[in-house]
């Protein structure tokens, strides 16, 4: 064995474990939660639609399509929320800070019955 072999092994192991952890936490969600300064909404990602919500700076258009969500239009400077693109994994979010609107992908919890508990 060469002197650097243990470091190569440990590095490869770290990459594999990081990929595994990312795969566990990054599964596809089935719900998008939208929080505005005025209200909170939850929509299934299974139904395609275009939504209009009101933020601090005015109206924003959001799109849900093919199990993903994104910001279509916003009156904020910089348009970072639009540049974020599609979100679909659990925990993914698109945030418009000036408009104070947050879109976050979640997984709707299913209730267990007596047999599956």
HELIX and SHEET records of a PDB file:
HELIX    1   1 UNK A    5  UNK A   25  1                                  21    
HELIX    2   2 UNK A   80  UNK A   83  1                                   4    
SHEET    1   A 4 UNK A  40  UNK A  44  0                                        
SHEET    2   A 4 UNK A  31  UNK A  35 -1                                        
SHEET    3   A 4 UNK A 101  UNK A 106 -1                                        
SHEET    4   A 4 UNK A  93  UNK A  96 -1                                        
SHEET    1   B 3 UNK A  49  UNK A  55  0                                        
SHEET    2   B 3 UNK A  58  UNK A  65 -1                                        
SHEET    3   B 3 UNK A  68  UNK A  73 -1                                        
END                                                                             
